[in-house]
Amino acid sequence: MHVIIDRNRMVHDVQHVAKAVSSRTTIPILTGIKIVATKNGLTLTGSDSDLSIEAFIPTVENEQELVEIEQEGSIVLQSKYFTEIVKKLPGESIDITVHDQFAATIRSGSSVFTLNGLDPDEYPRLPQLKEDLIFSMPQDMLRKVIRQTVFAVSTQETRPVLTGVNIETEEDGLICTATDSHRLAMRRAKVEAENQELRFQNVVIPGKSLQELSKIIEDTSDAVDIVVTENQILFKLGNILFFSRLLEGKYPVTSSMIPNQSRTSFILKTKPLLQTLERALLLSREAKNNVINMKTLGEEEIEISSTSQEVGKVTEQMAVERFEGEELRISFNGKNIIDALKVIDSEEIHLMFTGAMSPFVIRPIESDRYLHLFSPVRTY
């Protein structure tokens, strides 16, 4: 194999593909990036068997020559070294030559590296998916959906299905849900379906996969095509294919958890509430429980407080708008609320409570497309 590639494009695509390579894998071949040169261009693949990313660099794109294929072939190179080498090379193009015994020479400017490669025939093949269930949505919208749900997935492996985001179809699009059983984030999204009958449920995408995907998605309205199969999901982003294994297991039915009416409700400004909670958390963080107390003071104010026996106490009042219902005292995990407030793109939020011991809901005023549900904390 012998190829000459535009350095900037190579750096861009190698960094994407390297996101799928795990340093903790027990399979030596998966610590590498597979490079395949054909007359059409160069294909780079990284995988940890749960997540696979493939990037294609065509010989010519937008009338610019990106790759010169002197000799077709393939090689697997150690991702850890190859990624760093490519980033630091001095020239504007990179010359890669593969010799016998899978040794590769990488030249750029006056710099020459020789890397020992691995046999590309041992590299696992990417799944071939039947494209029966396929739909698309703008990249910037997908990025938003991930940002507003993935933070709420569980980090505990005791219930593996909760470490992912569940997506299912409803009448006019998708409903995406993440929960760790103490909090829940739900987001609706409109999608374009090639087949009018788009129906599926219990499709659970690992949170880790979605976090890597959100680093690749660009802030554009270009469409991303999404293919769903029984145990894999594929995201097609231009010249990049992003495969992820789906999580096994039945995702809990969450729609019944969300209360329809409230006994106490009011509106707060998002940013001031976020800042108030961050101040309150300065003390409760010491107690390792992040517990913050909230109580209503008449119809125009609430009090937010936090106590740590070793450190001290903090109290702060906040003005509320449109107060309805009865008085309330409640305690909750402040960190969970802060995580949610950081992804709410609305200046004001509506808080709805059904009692001191029942889950409560936070909804952004400016959108009915998403909500957050939280369990209170017992403090007595």
Phi, psi and chi 1 to 4 in degrees:
 res  aa     phi    psi   chi1   chi2   chi3   chi4
   1 MET       -  138.0  177.0  177.8  118.0      -
   2 HIS  -148.5  118.2 -177.9 -162.1      -      -
   3 VAL  -137.1  152.9  -67.3      -      -      -
   4 ILE  -124.6  124.3  -61.3  159.1      -      -
   5 ILE  -126.1  147.1  -45.3  127.5      -      -
   6 ASP   -62.2  125.1  175.1   76.9      -      -
   7 ARG   -63.7  -44.8 -179.2 -175.8  160.2  -83.8
   8 ASN   -59.7  -43.7  -71.7  -17.4      -      -
   9 ARG   -67.3  -37.7  179.8   58.6  179.7  -93.0
  10 MET   -63.8  -44.7 -171.0   66.6  163.8      -
  11 VAL   -59.1  -48.0  169.9      -      -      -
  12 HIS   -56.1  -49.8  177.7  -94.4      -      -
  13 ASP   -78.1  -34.3  -76.6    9.4      -      -
  14 VAL   -63.8  -39.7  163.3      -      -      -
  15 GLN   -63.9  -37.7  -76.0  178.4  -47.1      -
  16 HIS   -63.7  -50.1  -76.9  -19.3      -      -
  17 VAL   -65.2  -35.9  166.9      -      -      -
  18 ALA   -64.3  -20.3      -      -      -      -
  19 LYS   -62.0  -24.1  -71.2 -178.3  170.6   66.1
  20 ALA   -88.6   -8.8      -      -      -      -
  21 VAL   -89.6  125.1 -179.0      -      -      -
  22 SER   -99.2  137.2  166.2      -      -      -
  23 SER   -79.4  -13.2   54.6      -      -      -
  24 ARG   -96.2    6.3  -67.4 -163.8  -62.4  -86.8
  25 THR   -68.9  148.4 -179.1      -      -      -
  26 THR   -94.2   -3.2   51.1      -      -      -
  27 ILE  -100.9  108.6  -52.3  164.0      -      -
  28 PRO   -54.0  -39.4  -24.3   31.6      -      -
  29 ILE   -62.5  -27.5 -165.3   84.7      -      -
  30 LEU   -80.0   -2.0  -69.8 -177.1      -      -
  31 THR   -83.2   -1.9   59.3      -      -      -
  32 GLY  -109.9  168.8      -      -      -      -
  33 ILE  -107.4  128.5  -70.8  174.8      -      -
  34 LYS   -87.0  131.9 -175.0 -179.4  180.0 -175.4
  35 ILE  -120.1  123.8  -56.4  166.8      -      -
  36 VAL  -124.4  125.2  179.4      -      -      -
  37 ALA  -107.5  123.3      -      -      -      -
  38 THR  -125.8  176.5   62.6      -      -      -
  39 LYS   -63.6  -20.9   61.5  179.2 -172.1  -62.2
  40 ASN   -83.3  -22.2  -59.8  -34.2      -      -
  41 GLY   154.7 -160.2      -      -      -      -
  42 LEU  -116.8  131.9 -157.1   66.7      -      -
  43 THR  -114.3  128.1  -55.9      -      -      -
  44 LEU  -111.7  136.1  -53.8  167.9      -      -
  45 THR  -134.4  134.7  -50.1      -      -      -
  46 GLY  -128.5  145.5      -      -      -      -
  47 SER  -157.1  148.9  176.7      -      -      -
  48 ASP  -122.2   22.0   68.8   -3.9      -      -
  49 SER    76.6  -26.4   72.1      -      -      -
  50 ASP   -91.7  -33.6  -73.6  -19.0      -      -
  51 LEU  -130.2  132.3  171.3   67.4      -      -
  52 SER  -134.2  137.2  -55.7      -      -      -
  53 ILE  -127.0  129.1  -56.9  173.2      -      -
  54 GLU  -122.0  130.6 -179.0 -179.2  -76.1      -
  55 ALA  -121.9  136.0      -      -      -      -
  56 PHE  -113.5  128.2  177.6   67.0      -      -
  57 ILE  -110.5  107.9  -52.4  174.4      -      -
  58 PRO   -71.2  158.0   25.0  -28.6      -      -
  59 THR   -61.2  -39.6   48.0      -      -      -
  60 VAL  -132.9  135.5  178.5      -      -      -
  61 GLU  -142.0  130.8 -173.3  177.0   77.2      -
  62 ASN    49.7   44.8  -58.7  -27.3      -      -
  63 GLU    63.4   14.3  -63.3  179.4   10.6      -
  64 GLN  -111.4  130.5 -178.8 -165.5   -4.0      -
  65 GLU   -78.8  122.0 -174.4  174.1   36.8      -
  66 LEU  -102.8  -37.1  -63.4  174.8      -      -
  67 VAL  -133.8  135.0 -171.0      -      -      -
  68 GLU  -108.9  119.6  -89.1 -179.3   71.6      -
  69 ILE   -96.4  104.6  -52.6  -73.1      -      -
  70 GLU   -82.5  -36.4  -57.8  -73.1  -23.3      -
  71 GLN  -153.1  127.8 -174.5 -172.3  -12.6      -
  72 GLU   -69.1  157.2  -65.9 -175.6    6.8      -
  73 GLY   161.3 -170.4      -      -      -      -
  74 SER  -154.3  161.4   55.4      -      -      -
  75 ILE  -162.1  154.1 -176.8   79.7      -      -
  76 VAL  -115.0  123.9  175.6      -      -      -
  77 LEU  -116.9  143.6  -65.6  174.9      -      -
  78 GLN   -55.1  118.6  -72.6  -72.8  -29.1      -
  79 SER   -59.6  -41.7  170.5      -      -      -
  80 LYS   -55.7  -44.1 -172.5  165.3   78.3  172.3
  81 TYR   -86.9  -43.3  -57.0  109.0      -      -
  82 PHE   -60.6  -43.1 -178.0   60.2      -      -
  83 THR   -61.4  -45.6  -50.7      -      -      -
  84 GLU   -67.7  -40.0  -73.3  -57.5  -48.1      -
  85 ILE   -61.0  -49.4  -71.5  168.1      -      -
  86 VAL   -58.4  -41.9  167.0      -      -      -
  87 LYS   -63.4  -33.2  -88.9 -161.9  -70.9 -164.2
  88 LYS  -100.2    1.7  -66.9 -176.2  165.4   65.9
  89 LEU   -66.6  145.7  -74.1  173.1      -      -
  90 PRO   -84.7  -28.7   28.2  -31.1      -      -
  91 GLY   -83.0 -179.8      -      -      -      -
  92 GLU   -90.9  -13.2  -69.6 -172.9    1.3      -
  93 SER  -134.5  160.4   64.2      -      -      -
  94 ILE  -122.1  131.2  -58.5  171.5      -      -
  95 ASP  -108.1  118.1 -177.7  -47.1      -      -
  96 ILE  -115.7  123.5  -58.5  175.3      -      -
  97 THR  -123.1  132.8  -47.6      -      -      -
  98 VAL  -107.2  128.0  176.4      -      -      -
  99 HIS  -104.6 -167.9  -44.5  -74.7      -      -
 100 ASP   -64.0  160.9  -64.1  -17.8      -      -
 101 GLN    59.3   25.6  -55.6  -63.3  -47.4      -
 102 PHE    58.5   34.6  -51.2  115.2      -      -
 103 ALA   -91.5  135.0      -      -      -      -
 104 ALA  -119.7  135.7      -      -      -      -
 105 THR  -106.3  128.7  -55.3      -      -      -
 106 ILE  -116.6  118.0  -57.9  163.4      -      -
 107 ARG  -117.8  141.4  -73.2 -170.8  175.7   84.6
 108 SER  -159.3  125.7 -179.5      -      -      -
 109 GLY    58.4 -128.9      -      -      -      -
 110 SER   -98.2    9.2   57.5      -      -      -
 111 SER   -97.3  135.1  175.0      -      -      -
 112 VAL  -132.0  122.8 -177.9      -      -      -
 113 PHE  -115.7  144.1  -78.6   88.3      -      -
 114 THR  -119.0  124.2  -53.5      -      -      -
 115 LEU  -118.3  141.0  -81.7 -175.3      -      -
 116 ASN   -81.8  124.5  -62.6  -33.9      -      -
 117 GLY  -100.9 -176.3      -      -      -      -
 118 LEU  -123.2  162.5  -63.5  162.9      -      -
 119 ASP   -69.7  116.3 -176.1   -9.7      -      -
 120 PRO   -65.1  -21.0   20.3  -29.5      -      -
 121 ASP   -69.3  -18.4  -68.1  -21.8      -      -
 122 GLU   -85.4   -8.5  -71.2  179.7   13.9      -
 123 TYR   -73.8  133.5 -159.4   85.5      -      -
 124 PRO   -62.7  145.0   -5.0   10.0      -      -
 125 ARG   -78.1  145.7  -58.2 -146.4  178.0  -73.6
 126 LEU   -72.1  149.6  -72.0 -174.9      -      -
 127 PRO   -63.6  141.4   14.1  -22.6      -      -
 128 GLN   -97.0  110.8  -63.4  -65.0  -47.1      -
 129 LEU   -98.5  139.3  -55.4 -172.8      -      -
 130 LYS   -77.1  126.6  -81.5  166.0   85.8  177.4
 131 GLU   -93.9   59.4  -59.1 -162.9   -3.4      -
 132 ASP   -82.6  -42.5  -62.8  -20.1      -      -
 133 LEU  -104.0  102.8  -90.8 -179.9      -      -
 134 ILE  -138.4  136.7 -177.6  164.8      -      -
 135 PHE  -147.1  169.2   60.6   94.0      -      -
 136 SER  -138.9  157.7   63.0      -      -      -
 137 MET  -152.5  158.3   65.8 -160.5  -67.7      -
 138 PRO   -64.4  146.2  -16.5   28.3      -      -
 139 GLN   -59.7  -42.4  -71.1 -166.2   34.2      -
 140 ASP   -65.2  -31.7   50.0    3.4      -      -
 141 MET   -71.6  -41.3 -174.1 -167.6 -144.6      -
 142 LEU   -60.9  -40.4  176.3   59.0      -      -
 143 ARG   -61.0  -41.7 -162.3  177.6 -170.0  173.8
 144 LYS   -63.8  -44.9 -123.3 -177.0 -152.3  164.9
 145 VAL   -59.0  -43.5  167.7      -      -      -
 146 ILE   -64.3  -47.1  -65.6  171.7      -      -
 147 ARG   -59.8  -36.8 -172.9  171.9   73.0   94.0
 148 GLN   -88.4   -0.5  -70.1  168.9  -13.8      -
 149 THR  -124.3  -42.2   53.3      -      -      -
 150 VAL   -63.4  -24.7   79.0      -      -      -
 151 PHE   -64.7  -20.8   72.4   90.7      -      -
 152 ALA   -93.4    0.5      -      -      -      -
 153 VAL   -68.5  157.7  -58.0      -      -      -
 154 SER   -75.8  145.8  173.7      -      -      -
 155 THR  -102.3   -0.6   52.8      -      -      -
 156 GLN   -90.7  133.2  -53.0  -66.0  -40.3      -
 157 GLU   -83.8    4.5  -70.1  -66.4  -26.2      -
 158 THR   -65.6  -35.7   43.9      -      -      -
 159 ARG  -123.0   86.9  -73.4 -175.8   71.6 -171.1
 160 PRO   -53.9  -33.1  -24.0   32.4      -      -
 161 VAL   -64.1  -25.1   76.6      -      -      -
 162 LEU   -81.1   -4.8  -65.0 -173.8      -      -
 163 THR   -83.5    5.7   61.8      -      -      -
 164 GLY  -123.7  171.8      -      -      -      -
 165 VAL  -101.9  127.4  175.1      -      -      -
 166 ASN   -89.2  128.3  179.6   47.9      -      -
 167 ILE  -118.6  138.6   62.6  170.0      -      -
 168 GLU  -147.2  162.2   51.3 -171.9   53.7      -
 169 THR   -90.4  148.9   48.9      -      -      -
 170 GLU  -132.7 -175.0   55.4  175.5   11.7      -
 171 GLU   -50.1  -50.6  -86.5  174.5   30.2      -
 172 ASP  -112.4   26.8   63.6  -19.6      -      -
 173 GLY   153.4 -142.1      -      -      -      -
 174 LEU  -112.9  152.9  -78.6 -171.5      -      -
 175 ILE  -125.7  123.2 -175.8  158.7      -      -
 176 CYS  -114.7  130.5  -49.6      -      -      -
 177 THR  -132.9  137.7  -47.7      -      -      -
 178 ALA  -133.1  136.9      -      -      -      -
 179 THR  -150.9  147.4 -178.9      -      -      -
 180 ASP  -114.5   17.8   61.6    3.4      -      -
 181 SER    78.8   -8.5   74.4      -      -      -
 182 HIS  -106.9  -23.9  -59.8  -68.2      -      -
 183 ARG  -145.2  159.9   58.1  176.3  170.0 -174.1
 184 LEU  -142.7  136.9  176.4  143.0      -      -
 185 ALA  -120.7  130.2      -      -      -      -
 186 MET  -128.8  134.6 -165.0  163.4   97.6      -
 187 ARG  -137.7  131.4  175.6   69.9  155.4   83.4
 188 ARG   -99.8  149.9  -68.9 -176.2  154.8   84.2
 189 ALA  -148.3  139.2      -      -      -      -
 190 LYS   -83.0  141.8  -78.8 -164.5  160.8   53.2
 191 VAL  -134.3  159.6  -64.9      -      -      -
 192 GLU  -101.9  121.1  -60.3  -73.2  -36.1      -
 193 ALA  -106.4  133.8      -      -      -      -
 194 GLU   -68.7  -42.0  -72.1 -171.2    8.6      -
 195 ASN   -97.1  123.8  174.6   -7.4      -      -
 196 GLN   -57.5  -32.5  -70.6  -52.7  -53.4      -
 197 GLU   -87.3   74.5  -84.8  -66.4  -64.4      -
 198 LEU   -93.5  106.3 -176.0   68.1      -      -
 199 ARG  -135.8  121.2  -69.4 -101.7  165.3  100.6
 200 PHE  -160.7  160.2   59.3   80.6      -      -
 201 GLN  -148.5  168.9   58.4 -175.5   33.6      -
 202 ASN    55.0   45.0 -151.6   68.4      -      -
 203 VAL  -103.2  105.3  171.5      -      -      -
 204 VAL  -110.1  112.9 -171.2      -      -      -
 205 ILE   -96.1  127.2  -49.5  165.4      -      -
 206 PRO   -53.2  136.1  -22.8   31.6      -      -
 207 GLY   -57.7  -37.7      -      -      -      -
 208 LYS   -62.2  -40.2  -74.4  179.7 -175.4  147.2
 209 SER   -62.3  -44.0  -61.7      -      -      -
 210 LEU   -66.3  -34.9  -70.4  173.7      -      -
 211 GLN   -65.0  -39.2  -80.1  163.0  -16.0      -
 212 GLU   -68.6  -39.8  -66.2  -55.6  -18.4      -
 213 LEU   -61.4  -40.4  177.2   62.5      -      -
 214 SER   -66.2  -21.1   68.8      -      -      -
 215 LYS   -77.6  -19.8  -65.6  172.7 -168.0  168.7
 216 ILE   -93.7  -33.6  -65.6  175.5      -      -
 217 ILE   -62.1  139.6  -60.4  171.9      -      -
 218 GLU  -101.3  159.1  -66.1 -178.4    2.7      -
 219 ASP   -83.3   62.8 -142.4   -1.6      -      -
 220 THR  -128.7  168.7   67.4      -      -      -
 221 SER   -92.2    8.5   55.5      -      -      -
 222 ASP   -60.1  143.7  -63.9   -7.7      -      -
 223 ALA   -77.0  147.5      -      -      -      -
 224 VAL  -114.8  129.0   46.3      -      -      -
 225 ASP   -89.4  135.3  -69.6  -27.5      -      -
 226 ILE  -122.3  124.4  -57.6  166.0      -      -
 227 VAL  -112.0  126.5 -179.3      -      -      -
 228 VAL  -111.6  129.1  178.9      -      -      -
 229 THR  -125.7 -173.6   68.1      -      -      -
 230 GLU   -62.9  -39.6 -161.5  174.7  -31.6      -
 231 ASN  -130.6   10.4   51.6   14.9      -      -
 232 GLN  -139.1  154.0  -69.7  -87.2  -14.8      -
 233 ILE  -131.4  142.4 -171.7  162.1      -      -
 234 LEU  -125.6  130.6  163.6   61.8      -      -
 235 PHE  -110.5  124.4  -62.4   85.9      -      -
 236 LYS  -105.7  113.3  -62.6  180.0  174.9 -177.4
 237 LEU  -118.8   90.3  -52.7  132.7      -      -
 238 GLY    58.8 -118.1      -      -      -      -
 239 ASN   -89.4   10.3  -74.4  -26.9      -      -
 240 ILE  -114.9  132.1  -68.7  176.9      -      -
 241 LEU  -110.9  129.0  -59.5  179.2      -      -
 242 PHE  -121.2  107.7 -174.5  103.5      -      -
 243 PHE  -101.0  138.9  -64.3   83.3      -      -
 244 SER  -137.1  139.9  173.2      -      -      -
 245 ARG   -68.3  147.1  177.7 -177.7   66.0   87.7
 246 LEU   -93.5  153.3  -64.4  173.9      -      -
 247 LEU   -81.1  142.5  -67.5  173.5      -      -
 248 GLU   -87.2  155.2  -68.5  173.6    8.2      -
 249 GLY   115.4  162.9      -      -      -      -
 250 LYS   -92.1  121.9 -172.0   91.0 -178.0   79.0
 251 TYR   -75.3  137.8 -158.3   81.3      -      -
 252 PRO   -62.2  148.1   17.6  -27.5      -      -
 253 VAL   -76.1  116.4  177.7      -      -      -
 254 THR  -104.4  -18.1   52.7      -      -      -
 255 SER   -59.9  -32.1   51.0      -      -      -
 256 SER   -74.7  -13.8   56.0      -      -      -
 257 MET   -77.6  -19.9  -63.4  178.5 -169.6      -
 258 ILE   -86.5  115.9  -64.6  151.8      -      -
 259 PRO   -67.0  145.8   19.4  -25.3      -      -
 260 ASN   -92.0  -30.4  -62.3  -33.8      -      -
 261 GLN  -122.9  168.5   75.2  -81.7    2.4      -
 262 SER  -134.8  154.0   62.3      -      -      -
 263 ARG   -95.1  -23.1  -77.8  163.7   54.7 -177.0
 264 THR  -141.2  132.9  -51.6      -      -      -
 265 SER  -148.5  149.2   80.3      -      -      -
 266 PHE  -160.4  170.6   47.3   82.5      -      -
 267 ILE  -115.3  137.3  -71.9  170.7      -      -
 268 LEU  -128.7  156.1  -72.3  173.9      -      -
 269 LYS   -78.2  133.2  -65.6 -120.5 -177.8  -62.8
 270 THR   -63.8  -50.9  -48.0      -      -      -
 271 LYS   -67.8  -46.4 -154.8  167.7  175.1 -170.9
 272 PRO   -59.4  -36.9  -27.5   35.5      -      -
 273 LEU   -65.2  -43.1  175.2   61.8      -      -
 274 LEU   -57.9  -45.7  171.8   62.1      -      -
 275 GLN   -67.4  -38.4  -68.6  164.2  -18.6      -
 276 THR   -63.1  -44.4  -58.9      -      -      -
 277 LEU   -65.8  -37.5  -67.3  178.2      -      -
 278 GLU   -63.8  -37.4  -75.8  176.6  -25.8      -
 279 ARG   -68.1  -42.7  -74.3 -170.1  -72.0  -88.4
 280 ALA   -63.3  -32.5      -      -      -      -
 281 LEU   -73.0  -16.8 -145.6   57.6      -      -
 282 LEU   -57.5  -34.4  -69.3  172.3      -      -
 283 LEU   -92.0  -43.1  -60.9 -168.6      -      -
 284 SER   -71.4  -17.4   65.5      -      -      -
 285 ARG   -60.8  -34.3 -126.7 -166.8  -18.4 -116.0
 286 GLU   -62.2  -36.9  -78.2  -55.6  -52.2      -
 287 ALA   -78.5   -0.2      -      -      -      -
 288 LYS    65.2    9.0  -60.1  -79.2 -171.1  -67.1
 289 ASN  -114.1   -9.9   57.4    8.1      -      -
 290 ASN    57.4   24.6  -62.5  -31.7      -      -
 291 VAL   -78.8  130.0  170.7      -      -      -
 292 ILE  -125.3  140.1  -72.1  177.1      -      -
 293 ASN  -105.0  144.6  -49.2  -54.9      -      -
 294 MET  -133.4  135.1  178.1 -167.8  -82.2      -
 295 LYS  -141.0  152.0   68.8  174.0  179.6 -178.9
 296 THR   -84.6  142.3   53.3      -      -      -
 297 LEU  -118.9   87.8  -56.0  171.5      -      -
 298 GLY    68.8 -152.0      -      -      -      -
 299 GLU  -104.1    1.8  -64.6 -171.0   -1.8      -
 300 GLU  -119.4   -8.8  -69.8  173.8   11.2      -
 301 GLU  -143.2  154.4  -93.4 -170.3  -32.5      -
 302 ILE  -126.5  159.6   57.1  163.2      -      -
 303 GLU  -118.3  131.5  179.9 -177.7  -87.2      -
 304 ILE  -114.3  128.8  -73.3  172.4      -      -
 305 SER  -141.4  161.5   64.5      -      -      -
 306 SER  -152.5  138.0  166.0      -      -      -
 307 THR  -127.6  135.4  -51.4      -      -      -
 308 SER  -128.5  120.5  162.7      -      -      -
 309 GLN   -58.9  -34.1  -75.4  176.7  -26.0      -
 310 GLU   -78.1  -32.4  -62.5   82.0   40.5      -
 311 VAL  -103.4  -50.0 -172.9      -      -      -
 312 GLY   150.0 -156.5      -      -      -      -
 313 LYS  -137.6  148.5 -177.0  177.6 -179.4 -177.9
 314 VAL  -131.7  136.5   52.0      -      -      -
 315 THR  -132.7  146.9   35.0      -      -      -
 316 GLU  -151.1  139.0 -163.5  163.4  -30.2      -
 317 GLN  -100.2  148.7  -86.3   84.6   38.2      -
 318 MET  -136.5  140.5  -90.9 -168.8   84.8      -
 319 ALA   -76.9  141.9      -      -      -      -
 320 VAL  -118.8  158.7  -58.2      -      -      -
 321 GLU  -117.9  155.2  -66.6  172.3   43.3      -
 322 ARG    47.0   54.4  -62.0 -132.7  -54.0  -96.7
 323 PHE   -74.4  133.8 -179.7   93.9      -      -
 324 GLU  -137.8  142.3  -74.3  175.0   13.3      -
 325 GLY   102.9 -158.3      -      -      -      -
 326 GLU   -98.5  171.4   52.1 -163.2   60.7      -
 327 GLU   -66.2  157.5  -72.9 -171.8   -1.0      -
 328 LEU  -148.3  139.4  173.8   81.8      -      -
 329 ARG  -128.2  130.0  -67.7  177.1   84.4  118.5
 330 ILE  -149.2  151.3 -164.2  164.9      -      -
 331 SER  -122.9  146.9  -58.5      -      -      -
 332 PHE  -152.3  167.9   48.0   77.3      -      -
 333 ASN   -78.8  109.1 -179.6  -40.2      -      -
 334 GLY   -62.9  -34.2      -      -      -      -
 335 LYS   -64.6  -39.2 -174.5 -173.4  171.3  -60.7
 336 ASN   -61.5  -41.2  -73.9   -7.3      -      -
 337 ILE   -67.2  -41.6  -49.1  -75.5      -      -
 338 ILE   -59.6  -44.9  -74.3  170.0      -      -
 339 ASP   -56.0  -41.9  -70.9  -15.0      -      -
 340 ALA   -70.3  -43.6      -      -      -      -
 341 LEU   -61.3  -30.6  -65.2  177.5      -      -
 342 LYS   -68.1  -22.4  -76.7  179.1  176.1  171.2
 343 VAL  -105.8    3.3  -58.2      -      -      -
 344 ILE   -86.8  118.5  -70.5  177.9      -      -
 345 ASP   -94.6   57.5  -57.3  -35.0      -      -
 346 SER  -145.5  141.3  171.2      -      -      -
 347 GLU   -71.1  -28.0  -76.9 -171.8   16.3      -
 348 GLU  -129.1  152.1  -66.6 -175.2  -40.9      -
 349 ILE  -128.7  153.3   48.7  167.9      -      -
 350 HIS  -106.3  121.2 -166.7 -178.6      -      -
 351 LEU  -104.8  131.1  -68.7   88.0      -      -
 352 MET  -128.0  123.1  -72.4  165.4  -78.2      -
 353 PHE  -118.1  143.4  -57.2   87.7      -      -
 354 THR  -115.3   18.3   51.6      -      -      -
 355 GLY   135.4  164.3      -      -      -      -
 356 ALA   -69.0  -21.4      -      -      -      -
 357 MET  -112.9    8.3  -78.7  -67.6  116.3      -
 358 SER  -110.2  152.2  -52.0      -      -      -
 359 PRO   -57.8  146.7  -23.6   33.6      -      -
 360 PHE  -123.8  160.2   60.1   95.9      -      -
 361 VAL  -117.2  139.4  174.5      -      -      -
 362 ILE  -118.6  126.0  -65.6 -179.0      -      -
 363 ARG  -124.7  140.0  -68.7  176.6 -173.7  -92.3
 364 PRO   -70.3  140.5   20.8  -25.7      -      -
 365 ILE   -67.5  -35.0  -69.2  -72.7      -      -
 366 GLU   -85.0    1.5  -71.9  157.2   33.7      -
 367 SER  -152.9  138.6  168.0      -      -      -
 368 ASP  -103.4   16.2   59.1   -5.2      -      -
 369 ARG   -88.1  -12.5  -53.9  -64.2  -72.0  169.1
 370 TYR  -150.1  158.2   61.1  109.4      -      -
 371 LEU  -151.2  165.1   62.4   83.4      -      -
 372 HIS  -129.5  138.4  -60.0  -83.7      -      -
 373 LEU  -122.2  137.6  179.9   77.5      -      -
 374 PHE  -133.4  144.1  -57.2   92.4      -      -
 375 SER   -86.9  138.0  -62.6      -      -      -
 376 PRO   -74.3  172.0   24.3  -27.4      -      -
 377 VAL  -112.5  134.3  172.8      -      -      -
 378 ARG   -78.1  128.2  -72.0  179.4 -173.6  -87.9
 379 THR  -115.1   -5.3   52.5      -      -      -
 380 TYR  -102.0      -   53.3   81.6      -      -
